[in-house]
Amino acid sequence: MTTVSVHEAKTHLSRLIEKVLAGEEVVIARNKEPVVRLIREAPPKKKPLLGALKGQISFDDSFFDPLTEEDLAAWYDGKI
């Protein structure tokens, strides 16, 4: 853990951020009394891909009906 004064923190903020990103904890003190602790922010939670569109997409019941001969022919000919 690194402890720095407010003045030093203002002067070397970029350097202190690099230390925090490397996993080190940095404390900023005023009159030698700790007042602020810098820690790395937790990475944002990724939204799960599976099920992400649940409830947002709907199908008509006829969607699962067998295709007609005409539709099948168009599918295989690349027209659909």
C-alpha positions in Angstrom: 0.0 0.0 0.0 1.3 3.4 -0.9 0.4 6.5 1.1 0.8 10.0 -0.5 -0.2 13.6 0.4 -2.9 15.5 -1.4 -0.3 17.6 -3.1 1.7 14.6 -4.2 -1.5 13.0 -5.5 -2.4 16.0 -7.5 1.1 16.2 -9.0 1.4 12.5 -9.8 -2.2 11.3 -10.4 -1.4 9.4 -13.6 1.4 7.5 -11.9 -0.9 6.6 -8.9 -3.6 5.4 -11.3 -1.0 3.1 -12.9 -0.2 1.7 -9.5 -3.9 1.1 -8.8 -4.4 -0.6 -12.2 -1.4 -2.9 -11.3 -3.3 -4.0 -8.2 -1.8 -1.7 -5.6 -3.9 0.2 -3.1 -3.1 3.9 -2.8 -4.1 6.1 0.2 -4.2 9.9 0.0 -3.6 11.6 3.3 -4.2 15.1 4.5 -2.0 16.2 7.4 -0.7 12.6 7.6 -4.2 11.3 8.3 -5.7 8.9 5.6 -8.7 10.4 4.0 -9.1 8.7 0.6 -8.4 5.2 -0.6 -7.9 4.6 -4.4 -8.8 1.1 -5.5 -9.4 -0.4 -8.9 -13.0 -0.3 -10.1 -14.6 -3.7 -10.8 -14.9 -4.4 -14.5 -18.5 -4.1 -15.7 -20.5 -7.3 -15.7 -21.1 -8.6 -19.1 -24.7 -9.3 -20.0 -25.2 -13.0 -20.7 -25.6 -13.6 -24.4 -27.8 -16.7 -24.0 -31.3 -15.6 -23.3 -30.5 -11.9 -23.8 -33.5 -11.4 -26.1 -36.0 -13.5 -24.0 -39.4 -12.0 -24.1 -38.4 -9.6 -26.9 -39.0 -11.8 -29.9 -42.2 -13.7 -30.7 -43.3 -16.0 -33.5 -46.6 -16.6 -35.0 -47.8 -20.2 -34.4 -47.6 -20.8 -38.2 -43.9 -20.2 -38.1 -43.3 -23.8 -37.3 -45.7 -25.2 -39.9 -44.1 -27.2 -42.7 -43.1 -25.3 -45.8 -45.1 -25.6 -48.9 -43.6 -27.2 -52.0 -43.4 -23.7 -53.6 -41.6 -22.3 -50.5 -39.2 -25.3 -50.5 -38.4 -24.8 -54.2 -37.7 -21.1 -53.7 -35.5 -21.9 -50.7 -33.4 -24.4 -52.6 -33.2 -22.1 -55.6 -31.8 -19.3 -53.4 -34.8 -17.0 -53.9 -35.5 -16.8 -50.2 
